[in-house]
Amino acid sequence: MKINVVTIFPEMFAPTLEAGVVGRARRNGLVQVEVHDLREHTADKRRTVDDAPFGGGPGMVMAPGPFFAAVESLAPPPGSPIVLLSPQGQVFTQTHAERLAQEQTLTLLCGRYEGVDERVAQHLATMELSVGDYVVSGGEIPALLVIDAVTRLLPGAVGRGEEAVGDDSHTSGLLQHPQYTRPPEFRGYAVPEVLLSGDHAAIARWRREQSLRRTQQRRPDLLAAADLTAEERVLMREEG
Ligand SMILES: C[S@@+](CC[C@H](N)C(=O)[O-])C[C@H]1O[C@@H](n2cnc3c(N)ncnc32)[C@H](O)[C@@H]1O
């Protein structure tokens, strides 16, 4: 998979893209991330990317020209997603990550200042994604979140024994069960006995129950769409 990023702060990416699962996926050739400086696609000597908003108001708006020029020079395959990171977009979920991980090429556009001229959202980007209902100063950290969430879903990106992607919160539509490691007792806090029992069926049952209860307590909104057996649905209704 190839991921293009367009930003005025390319230097924000290298350290994060070298570490952990994403770093290894890049080194193993599973994903190629190219970070492009938006200012390379400006038409003036001062490499201007922004201008005052039409209609007045505070701050500066990122002009459409450099974004269009950058994407045209990258020439992503027709139909491939061009994502504008924006607090006004659809809230990014595991389902988006799963869909994007199927693509050969993904292009991420990072805004700054008061945001990006609307014509980028309307006529260049194929979708807008938000990382949550809050505003950060730029699209770079949101883009890194998307890169990480997508990359870890690429086959082979997450090593066996390190993590099990399929078991993660949100992958099954539920939150994951609680996790414990050694020591079995820490400062008087004991690990649930079933986890030390060696009884794999009992452990699987306990984990499933914990996952259901935790989701019901913390994120009841997720339960409606989750894949539950009829018996589990009845149990959740009784306990809810
Ligand atoms: C300060 S924000 C601009 C917010 C804009 N004035 C508004 O109210 O919608 C600057 C840039 O940060 C990025 N950004 C901010 N919050 C975001 C979020 N929740 N999700 C994705 N991108 C975000 C976007 O690229 C945005 O263009």
The ligand as a Tripos MOL2 file, in Angstrom:
@<TRIPOS>MOLECULE
LIG
   27    29     1     0     0
SMALL
NO_CHARGES

@<TRIPOS>ATOM
      1 C1         -7.6050   24.6730   13.6720 C.3       1 LIG1
      2 S1         -8.2220   23.5010   12.5590 S.3       1 LIG1
      3 C2         -9.4430   24.4180   11.7030 C.3       1 LIG1
      4 C3        -10.8130   24.2050   12.2310 C.3       1 LIG1
      5 C4        -11.8740   24.9810   11.4450 C.3       1 LIG1
      6 N1        -11.7630   26.3810   11.7010 N.3       1 LIG1
      7 C5        -13.2590   24.5050   11.8570 C.2       1 LIG1
      8 O1        -13.8430   25.0630   12.7620 O.co2     1 LIG1
      9 O2        -13.7470   23.5140   11.2760 O.co2     1 LIG1
     10 C6         -6.9280   23.3460   11.3860 C.3       1 LIG1
     11 C7         -6.8180   22.0010   10.7090 C.3       1 LIG1
     12 O3         -6.5880   20.9980   11.6800 O.3       1 LIG1
     13 C8         -7.1250   19.7650   11.2410 C.3       1 LIG1
     14 N2         -8.0330   19.2810   12.2930 N.ar      1 LIG1
     15 C9         -8.4250   19.9290   13.3980 C.ar      1 LIG1
     16 N3         -9.2260   19.1860   14.1620 N.ar      1 LIG1
     17 C10        -9.3810   18.0110   13.5180 C.ar      1 LIG1
     18 C11       -10.0990   16.8140   13.7840 C.ar      1 LIG1
     19 N4        -10.8640   16.6770   14.8600 N.pl3     1 LIG1
     20 N5        -10.0020   15.8110   12.9040 N.ar      1 LIG1
     21 C12        -9.2510   15.9170   11.7830 C.ar      1 LIG1
     22 N6         -8.5510   17.0300   11.4750 N.ar      1 LIG1
     23 C13        -8.6000   18.0510   12.3220 C.ar      1 LIG1
     24 C14        -7.8170   20.0370    9.9200 C.3       1 LIG1
     25 O4         -6.9640   19.6240    8.8620 O.3       1 LIG1
     26 C15        -8.0230   21.5390    9.9480 C.3       1 LIG1
     27 O5         -8.0700   22.0780    8.6440 O.3       1 LIG1
@<TRIPOS>BOND
     1     1     2 1
     2     2     3 1
     3     2    10 1
     4     3     4 1
     5     4     5 1
     6     5     6 1
     7     5     7 1
     8     7     8 2
     9     7     9 1
    10    10    11 1
    11    11    12 1
    12    11    26 1
    13    12    13 1
    14    13    14 1
    15    13    24 1
    16    14    15 ar
    17    14    23 ar
    18    15    16 ar
    19    16    17 ar
    20    17    18 ar
    21    17    23 ar
    22    18    19 1
    23    18    20 ar
    24    20    21 ar
    25    21    22 ar
    26    22    23 ar
    27    24    25 1
    28    24    26 1
    29    26    27 1
@<TRIPOS>SUBSTRUCTURE
     1 LIG1         1 GROUP 0 **** ****
